[in-house]
Amino acid sequence: MSVELCGIDAPELKQGEAPRQALAHEAKQKLLKLIAAADNQLMIVPVAKDSDGRTVAEVMAHGQGEAEISFQEELLKSGLAKTRLGGVECPNQIAFEQAQKIAIASKTGVWSQDKPN
């Protein structure tokens, strides 16, 4: 299943600016760690299909105790993604915006630059 994380824009791994490539690699590593910590047991909440036929979804895993870990929120809090303006809105969009505010306040990831991409 090919899944696009709804509600966020994250740097993609492709040829481009070195800082953006570093963030793309860091975002990928963060996702791989979240998947490994969840023992590859993910909750995928489909929201829509994109123009390429991918499932646009919220992705979560069980954390310690009963808490669920949102992959989107983790990327946003780390400054490895930005909330997406327009398009499909996720059920937890307000939480995503709050997670982004944490990254902005701490000036981390994309928010560490003078003019974030």
C-alpha positions as CSV (number, residue, x, y, z in Angstrom):
1,M,0.0,0.0,0.0
2,S,1.4,3.4,-1.0
3,V,0.4,6.0,1.6
4,E,0.8,9.8,1.6
5,L,0.7,11.4,5.0
6,C,-2.3,13.8,5.0
7,G,-2.1,17.3,6.3
8,I,1.7,17.8,6.0
9,D,4.4,18.6,3.5
10,A,7.7,17.0,4.2
11,P,10.9,17.4,2.2
12,E,11.3,14.6,-0.4
13,L,14.5,12.7,-1.1
14,K,15.5,14.0,-4.5
15,Q,18.3,16.1,-6.0
16,G,18.2,19.6,-4.7
17,E,19.5,21.9,-2.0
18,A,21.8,20.3,0.6
19,P,19.9,21.6,3.7
20,R,16.6,20.3,2.2
21,Q,18.1,16.9,1.4
22,A,19.5,16.6,4.9
23,L,16.0,17.3,6.3
24,A,14.4,14.8,3.9
25,H,16.9,12.1,5.1
26,E,16.2,13.0,8.7
27,A,12.4,12.8,8.1
28,K,12.8,9.4,6.5
29,Q,15.0,8.1,9.4
30,K,12.4,9.5,11.9
31,L,9.6,7.6,10.1
32,L,11.7,4.4,10.0
33,K,12.3,4.7,13.8
34,L,8.6,5.2,14.5
35,I,7.8,2.1,12.4
36,A,10.4,0.0,14.2
37,A,9.3,1.2,17.6
38,A,5.7,0.2,16.7
39,D,7.0,-3.3,15.7
40,N,5.7,-2.6,12.2
41,Q,2.1,-2.4,13.5
42,L,0.6,0.8,12.2
43,M,-2.9,2.2,12.2
44,I,-3.7,3.8,8.8
45,V,-6.8,6.0,8.7
46,P,-7.6,6.6,5.1
47,V,-9.0,10.1,4.2
48,A,-8.8,10.2,0.4
49,K,-7.0,9.1,-2.7
50,D,-4.5,11.4,-4.4
51,S,-4.2,11.9,-8.2
52,D,-1.5,9.1,-8.3
53,G,-3.8,6.6,-6.6
54,R,-2.0,6.7,-3.3
55,T,-4.0,6.5,-0.1
56,V,-3.9,9.8,1.7
57,A,-4.1,8.9,5.4
58,E,-3.3,9.7,9.0
59,V,-0.7,7.2,10.3
60,M,-0.4,6.2,13.9
61,A,1.0,3.6,16.1
62,H,0.5,2.5,19.7
63,G,2.9,4.2,22.1
64,Q,3.6,3.4,25.7
65,G,0.5,2.6,27.6
66,E,-2.6,3.5,25.7
67,A,-1.3,6.6,23.9
68,E,-1.3,6.7,20.2
69,I,1.6,8.3,18.3
70,S,0.7,10.3,15.3
71,F,3.5,10.1,12.6
72,Q,2.4,13.5,11.3
73,E,2.6,15.2,14.7
74,E,6.0,13.7,15.3
75,L,7.4,15.0,12.0
76,L,5.8,18.4,12.7
77,K,7.1,18.7,16.3
78,S,10.6,17.9,15.0
79,G,10.4,20.5,12.3
80,L,10.7,17.9,9.6
81,A,7.5,18.9,8.0
82,K,5.0,21.8,7.7
83,T,1.3,21.7,7.8
84,R,-0.2,21.6,4.3
85,L,-2.4,24.5,3.3
86,G,-5.4,23.4,1.2
87,G,-6.1,20.0,-0.2
88,V,-7.4,17.2,2.0
89,E,-7.9,18.1,5.6
90,C,-7.1,15.5,8.2
91,P,-9.4,14.8,11.1
92,N,-6.5,15.8,13.5
93,Q,-5.5,19.0,11.6
94,I,-5.8,21.2,14.7
95,A,-3.4,18.9,16.6
96,F,-1.0,19.1,13.6
97,E,-1.1,22.9,13.7
98,Q,-0.3,22.8,17.5
99,A,2.6,20.4,16.8
100,Q,3.9,22.8,14.2
101,K,3.8,25.7,16.7
102,I,6.1,23.7,19.0
103,A,8.7,23.4,16.2
104,I,8.4,27.1,15.3
105,A,8.8,28.1,18.9
106,S,11.9,25.9,19.3
107,K,13.3,27.0,15.8
108,T,14.0,23.4,14.8
109,G,14.2,21.7,11.4
110,V,12.7,23.8,8.6
111,W,12.0,26.5,11.2
112,S,15.7,26.9,12.0
113,Q,16.3,28.7,8.7
114,D,15.6,32.4,8.2
115,K,13.2,31.7,5.4
116,P,11.7,28.2,5.7
117,N,11.0,26.4,2.5
